[in-house]
Amino acid sequence: MVYCSFSSPVGLLLISADERGICALDFDDNGEILKDSNQHIELLKKELEAYFAGKLKNFSVPLNPKGTFFQQGVWRVLQRIPYGETISYSHEAELLKQSKAVRAVANANGKNPIAIVIPCHRVIAKDGSIGGYSSGVWRKEYLLALEQKYR
């Protein structure tokens, strides 16, 4: 496993990857700069630069998130939400064919290890309000506004 920091408009990001792909992309409020790298990290850094510049709508970097079978399914659904669009947690549960599992789906969203690339920020409350975001609502608002601007 290798680790690298990436400076972004939403703060320092910590990237971890193995030989198969990106394992995690977390917001790093501790500010420790790490500089290890591999081909997946280098590709993700280029893609993040393009994303924040409004030039990339779909990431191509290989992903290798660790999670339960259910979490993996939730994260696959998240990856199908189009750039610049939002869905509700209940709609996400329906897409997973688990309409009664809204809370479990929301919990799996909160455990998403690869922020931004697996776009849990695109899930909002059923009433249209922004809902929560484990890394700070201001980050979710920034990411949604960025995608609306370049949609």
ABEGO torsion letter per residue (X at the ends): XBBBBBBBAAEBBBBBBBAAEBABBBBBAAGBBBABBBAAAAAAAAAAAAAAAGABABBABBBBBBBBAAAAAAAAAAAABBBGBBBBAAAAAAAAGBAAAAAAAAAAAAABABBGABBAAABBBAAGBAEBBAAEAAAAAAAAAAAAAAX
